[in-house]
Amino acid sequence: MNTPVNNYFQNFFSPMLIMSASQSAIYNIPIFVYNELIMKDKQTPMTDSQLNEAAKLFKTLGQSARLSILRALMNGPLDVTGIVRATKLKQANVSRHLARLDEQRFVRGERNGNHIRYSIRDPKLYDLCHLMCERIALDAQEKSSENAAKRTTRK
């Protein structure tokens, strides 16, 4: 089905292939949709301590510069110079944000001689980005529909 949301979403990430329990069929659905369908009833409420940890993680992701760095790293490992080129941020800012992202375990640095190449540490970060892109696309579609309805009622 080619809806505006699907087109928007596919521009950012391609779906992952999921094998059925019987391994006889492959479903071409995003992994987070699969997880939501399977794990929906198995989730337990978070404790206060877990909520505080989640708040710290979301606070770390609350700066667009850090999201820009993560977006650059989703294409593969980069050194600081590569991240500076990809993000158009200043080297000092990139280094500062990388330190924070490393501290919160979003990225890892691997030293190779004088260079450190950074990469995404936890693949779950891709799932989080998928969810946010889907949310943004749905919001855009909803706003577009609301605006179209307003234009129709004004006539």
N, C-alpha and C positions, 0 to 999 in steps of 0.2 A: 504494500500500500504506500503510495507516494503522497504523504501529507506534508504541509510546510514544516511541521515539527520534525518529521523523519528526515526531510532534506537538510534541515538546519543541523540536526544531530549528527547525521552521517558526515557532514563537512568537518566535524571535530574529531570523531572517533569512529572506528569501524567496530562492529559487534564481534564478540568472541563466539567461537563455536562451542556448544555444549553437547556432550553425549548424553543420551537418555540412560536411565538406570539399566535397561536391558542391552545397551550399547548397540542397538539395532538401527537407531536413527540419530541424525544430527540435527539439532535445532539452531538456526541462525538468529539467536537473540542475545542482547547484551547481558553480560554476566550479572550485573546488578539486578536486572529484571528477574533472572533465574533465582538469585539469592532471595529476593523479596517474595517470590512465589513459594519457595521451599521453606525458608526460615521464618516466615511471618508469625506463626504461632509458637515458635520456639524461643523468641526473645524474652529476656527477663528485664525488669526495670533496673536502671542503673542506681548504684548507691550514691550517696552524697559525695564520697571521695572520688568516684568515677566521674560524676558530673563536673567536679572541680578540675579534674585532669582533662576532660573533654573541652572545657572552657579555655584552658591554657592552650590546647592545640588549635582551637578555632581562633583564638587571639593571635597566635603566630601566623595563621593564614589570613588574617584580617588586613594585611597591607598588600596593595596591588603590586608593589615591587617584588615581594616574595612570590606572589602568584605568577608574575612574569618570569621569574627565575625557574620556577617549577615547570612552567609551560615549555621553556627552552630545553630543560633536562628531559622532558618526556620524549624528545626526539633522539635521545641517547646521551651518553656521558660527554661532558665538556669541562675544559679547564676555565679558570676565571676569565681569561682573555676571550674565549669563545662565548661565555655567558655575557660579558660586557658587549660584545658585538651583537649578540642575539637580542638583548634587552634594551640596548641604548642607555643603560645606567652607568654611572661613574664607577670606576674600579673599587674605590673605598666603600661605596654603598653596597656593591655586590658582595664584597668580602664580609661586611658587617651582617648582611642578611643571610649569607651562607652559614655564618657562625651560628646564628639563631636557628636556622633550619636544621643544621646538624645537631645542635643541642636538643632539639625536640624530636630528633630521629626521623625527619622527613627525607634528608639526603645523607649521603656518605661520601667521604673524600678518600681517594686512593692515591697515594704518593707514587710517582714514577720519576725518579731523579729529582730535579728541581720543581717539577710540575705536580699539581694535585688535580686529578680529574674527579669531578663530582657527578653523582648519579642519584636517581630516585632510590631510596632505601627500601620502602615498603610498597609492594604492588597495589595494596589497598588504596593508595593515593589516586591511582587511575580510576578506581570505582567512584571515589568521592568526586573527582572531576567530571565523570560521566553524569552523576546525579545532578551536579550543579548546572552543567550544560543543558541537561534535559529540563531542569526547573526554569532556566532563563528562556529557553525556547518556548515552553508552555506559557510563561508569563507574557512573552512577546506576542504569541498567537492570541491569547486572551485579550490583551490590550488592543490588538488589531481588530478583533471582532467587536469589542466595545466601541471603538472609534467608528467602525463601519455602521454600527447600529445607531450611533448618535447622528451621523451624517444622513442616514435614511430618515430618521424621525424629524430632522430639521426641514426637510423638503416639503 
